[in-house]
Amino acid sequence: MKARVLIIEDEPELGELVQLYLSKDGIDSDIAVSAEAGFESMAEGSYDLITLDINLPGMDGFEFLQDLRQKSDIPVLILSAREGDEDIVLGLGLGADEFVNKPFSPKVLVAKIRAILRRSLSGRDNFIPDSIAFGPFSLSPEGYYLEKNSNRILLSTKEFEVLRFLVQNPGTAFTPDEIYRTVWGQEYGDITTVGVYIQRIRKKIENSPALPEYILTIHGRGYLFDKRKLKGES
C-alpha cells in the first residue's frame, strides 16, 4: 500500500512500534513527539493519515484536531489511554475517523489504518477495487454483499464483517481476541463467538468446511485468509 502516515506520539517506544508495523505493511511514516512538531512535519511534507495521541505535552490531541480540521480533512485515527465515552464522543465529534484505546494490538491497528486509507484514497489510481475477487466469489467491501458466480450469498452483518476483515488483510493471522475487538468493537467478551462465526462463514464459502481453502486455522496464532486465493495473487 503506497501511503504515508504521520505518527504523533510522545512515547518514543510506542511511536517506533507503530512505525515498525506500518513499515512491515509497506506504509511509510514519520514520528512527531508533539502536536506542534506534527504541524511542522505537515508543513514540510504531505501525509495520507495521522495517528494522534491525546495526552501530548503543550497542545493536546483534541486541540490539535480542532485546529487541523480548520485546514485539512486528512483522516485521523486517535490512539488514547482514555476510555471514557465522553472522550470518544469528543474525538469523533471534532472530526476523527477512528478511536483506538491503548493498549492495542499493533496488527489490528495497522488493519484499521489500512481500512481508512482504502476509503480515503479510493479516488487515486483505482486504489481500492469496487469488489475483491477470490475463487468464484466477489466481495463488495462497501456494498456489503458477497456473490458467488453473480448470485448473492446471504450473510449476517457480523458474518460479513468478519469475512471482510480477513479478506482485506490477507496473509495475516489474527487471534480470536483481535478479531473480536475489531469486529465487535469491544475489549472484553466471549471470544468463542469468533470461532462460531468462522464456522458459519466456512459453511457458506468452503467446498469442505472441515478442509478449508480460504479461511485457514493457524495453530497457536488464529485465523488467516489465504492470500493466494485472491485473484491476481500467486
Backbone hydrogen bonds, N-H to C=O, Kabsch-Sander energy under -0.5 kcal/mol:
donor,donor_aa,acceptor,acceptor_aa,energy
3,A,1,M,-1.1
5,V,28,D,-2.6
6,L,49,L,-2.5
7,I,5,V,-0.6
7,I,30,D,-3.3
8,I,6,L,-0.7
8,I,51,T,-3.0
9,E,7,I,-0.8
9,E,32,A,-2.2
15,G,11,E,-2.6
16,E,12,P,-2.6
17,L,13,E,-1.8
18,V,14,L,-2.4
19,Q,15,G,-2.2
20,L,16,E,-2.3
21,Y,17,L,-2.2
22,L,18,V,-2.3
23,S,19,Q,-2.4
24,K,20,L,-2.0
25,D,21,Y,-1.0
26,G,23,S,-1.8
27,I,22,L,-2.9
28,D,3,A,-1.8
28,D,26,G,-0.5
30,D,5,V,-2.0
32,A,7,I,-3.1
35,A,57,P,-0.5
35,A,59,M,-0.6
38,G,34,S,-1.8
39,F,35,A,-2.0
40,E,36,E,-1.7
41,S,37,A,-2.3
42,M,38,G,-2.1
43,A,39,F,-1.6
44,E,40,E,-1.0
45,G,41,S,-1.3
48,D,4,R,-3.5
49,L,4,R,-1.0
50,I,75,P,-2.1
51,T,6,L,-2.4
52,L,50,I,-0.5
52,L,77,L,-2.7
53,D,8,I,-2.0
54,I,79,L,-0.8
56,L,54,I,-1.6
61,G,54,I,-2.6
64,F,60,D,-2.4
65,L,61,G,-2.6
66,Q,62,F,-2.5
67,D,63,E,-2.3
68,L,64,F,-3.0
69,R,65,L,-2.4
70,Q,67,D,-1.1
71,K,68,L,-2.3
72,S,68,L,-2.7
77,L,50,I,-3.1
78,I,76,V,-0.5
78,I,98,E,-2.7
79,L,52,L,-2.9
80,S,78,I,-0.5
80,S,100,V,-2.2
87,D,84,G,-0.7
88,I,84,G,-1.6
89,V,85,D,-3.0
90,L,86,E,-2.3
91,G,87,D,-2.8
92,L,88,I,-2.6
93,G,89,V,-2.4
94,L,90,L,-1.9
95,G,92,L,-1.0
96,A,91,G,-2.2
97,D,76,V,-3.0
98,E,76,V,-1.2
100,V,78,I,-3.2
102,K,80,S,-2.4
109,L,105,S,-2.6
110,V,106,P,-2.5
111,A,107,K,-2.0
112,K,108,V,-2.4
113,I,109,L,-2.5
114,R,110,V,-2.9
115,A,111,A,-2.1
116,I,112,K,-2.3
117,L,113,I,-2.6
118,R,114,R,-2.3
119,R,115,A,-1.8
120,S,116,I,-2.8
121,L,117,L,-2.6
122,S,119,R,-0.9
124,R,121,L,-2.1
125,D,123,G,-0.8
127,F,121,L,-0.5
127,F,124,R,-1.1
132,I,139,L,-3.0
133,A,131,S,-0.5
134,F,137,F,-1.8
135,G,229,K,-1.0
137,F,134,F,-2.6
138,S,147,E,-2.3
139,L,132,I,-2.7
140,S,145,Y,-2.7
144,Y,140,S,-1.4
145,Y,140,S,-1.0
146,L,153,I,-0.5
147,E,138,S,-2.5
148,K,151,N,-2.9
149,N,136,P,-2.4
151,N,148,K,-1.6
153,I,146,L,-2.9
155,L,153,I,-0.5
160,F,156,S,-2.5
161,E,157,T,-2.3
162,V,158,K,-2.4
163,L,159,E,-2.3
164,R,160,F,-3.2
165,F,161,E,-2.2
166,L,162,V,-2.0
167,V,163,L,-2.9
168,Q,164,R,-2.5
169,N,166,L,-0.8
171,G,225,F,-2.7
172,T,169,N,-1.4
174,F,223,Y,-2.7
179,I,175,T,-2.3
180,Y,176,P,-2.7
181,R,177,D,-2.5
182,T,178,E,-1.8
183,V,179,I,-3.0
184,W,180,Y,-2.0
185,G,180,Y,-0.6
186,Q,180,Y,-0.7
191,I,189,G,-1.2
193,T,190,D,-1.9
194,V,191,I,-1.3
195,G,191,I,-0.7
196,V,192,T,-1.6
197,Y,193,T,-2.2
198,I,194,V,-2.5
199,Q,195,G,-2.1
200,R,196,V,-1.8
201,I,197,Y,-2.5
202,R,198,I,-2.6
203,K,199,Q,-1.9
204,K,200,R,-0.8
204,K,201,I,-1.1
205,I,201,I,-1.4
206,E,202,R,-2.6
211,L,208,S,-1.8
216,L,214,Y,-0.8
216,L,224,L,-3.3
218,I,216,L,-0.6
218,I,222,G,-3.4
219,H,217,T,-0.7
221,R,218,I,-2.6
222,G,218,I,-2.5
223,Y,174,F,-2.7
224,L,216,L,-2.4
226,D,214,Y,-2.9
226,D,224,L,-0.6
227,K,225,F,-0.6
229,K,226,D,-1.9
230,L,227,K,-1.4
231,K,133,A,-2.7
233,E,230,L,-2.0
